[in-house]
Amino acid sequence: MNEPTAYVLLEDGTRFDGLACGAAGRPAVGEIVFTTSMSGYQEAMTDPSYAGQLITFTFPMIGNYGVSGEAMESDRIHAGAAIMRAAVDREDAAGAERGWLGWLEDCGIPAISDVDTRALVRHIRDAGAMRGGVFPATLSEPDARALIDAEPRMAGRDLARVVTPNELAVLDGDGEGGPRISVIDTGVKLSIIRNLRARGATVELHPCTSSAADLLRNRPDAVFLANGPGDPGALDYVVDTVRGLVGRLPVYGICLGHQLLCRAVGLETYKLPFGHHGANHPVKDLTTGVVEITSQNHGFAVLGPDGARTIEDDEPVRWETDFGAAELTHINLYDRTVEGLALKDVPGATVQYHPEAGPGPHDALHLFDRFLDEIKAAA
């Protein structure tokens, strides 16, 4: 490797040298996580769920098919930095509108290449996700440590307010006669909106600070709780809003929305050691017995019955909640964590993963059809 021009420093003092790229010379701090997706680097960087985090890509070559407007999952980059083994800046790939590294530079996002990402990921798997940063080699380690120490920890952090819209937006569905869905926008991905609209749904995007009355004002057929960044335990104001909606109309949640609905009915969440980030997570749908490969991006999970962090058997265990029974519908086959549940006495259901993919496999796209069929049945 050439003389290092940047480095990654973790809060435990572990350092990895590399070459600065993107907006070189700018430091970036946050929680350092890794994603196992083999593609979709642009979608990951623009996913609001990555706010407050720096992404380590486990796939070695990143940037080989450029970037495009079609691959945006929001209106801007939310991740703080990209950490890579081999960054490339191809602009001549099919569908590319420009190069990856030039795009990062224009967006003011620092990046680092030629890092031993395998060693970095193994360290995070052993020690857990932690605060850290990408720094130019000219910045001393003591100064870098001071920046890391000043960064808030992810546990207890409300980042939904950072990514939520300032005002209501209404997007018509493709076609007529579809349901009207109020979305609490804690950082919703564009792929989720596209999938709902493609099935005829009119989508209302509400700021996460909206009240239950705000969400009900236009007489929606259901409420949808979106993905998003941060700790669900820091969003009691959203949980209180959701509690005012459960039982009045169907409520569905994805990712952070899954955690928020679970907290609203009285369940608890906890922080995972290094989270689930990537597009190769096997999940068993207990309602069908089918195993689906899923796309995931979350750092927290829901506790099982009796406070268990994992579920031992592939059985639809039940919780007693403030709104009646809830039944396990999906389980992660990597670590046996809760991946989805259904409310049995009021209409509502959740999944922890991303059925819209973006990026990732499309095994679970059918869940959008299931959601809409259940909304029609509850009408």
Secondary structure as UniProt FT lines:
FT   STRAND          6..10
FT   TURN            11..12
FT   STRAND          15..22
FT   TURN            24..25
FT   STRAND          28..35
FT   HELIX           41..45
FT   HELIX           48..50
FT   TURN            51..52
FT   STRAND          53..57
FT   STRAND          61..62
FT   TURN            64..65
FT   HELIX           69..71
FT   STRAND          82..83
FT   STRAND          86..87
FT   TURN            94..95
FT   HELIX           100..106
FT   TURN            107..108
FT   STRAND          110..113
FT   HELIX           117..127
FT   STRAND          130..136
FT   TURN            137..138
FT   HELIX           141..150
FT   TURN            155..156
FT   HELIX           160..163
FT   STRAND          169..171
FT   STRAND          180..185
FT   HELIX           190..198
FT   TURN            199..200
FT   STRAND          202..207
FT   TURN            208..209
FT   HELIX           212..216
FT   TURN            217..218
FT   STRAND          222..225
FT   HELIX           232..234
FT   HELIX           236..243
FT   TURN            244..245
FT   TURN            247..248
FT   STRAND          251..254
FT   HELIX           256..264
FT   TURN            265..266
FT   STRAND          269..285
FT   TURN            286..289
FT   STRAND          290..302
FT   HELIX           305..307
FT   STRAND          318..321
FT   TURN            322..323
FT   STRAND          324..332
FT   TURN            333..335
FT   STRAND          338..343
FT   STRAND          348..351
FT   TURN            355..356
FT   TURN            363..365
FT   HELIX           366..378
//
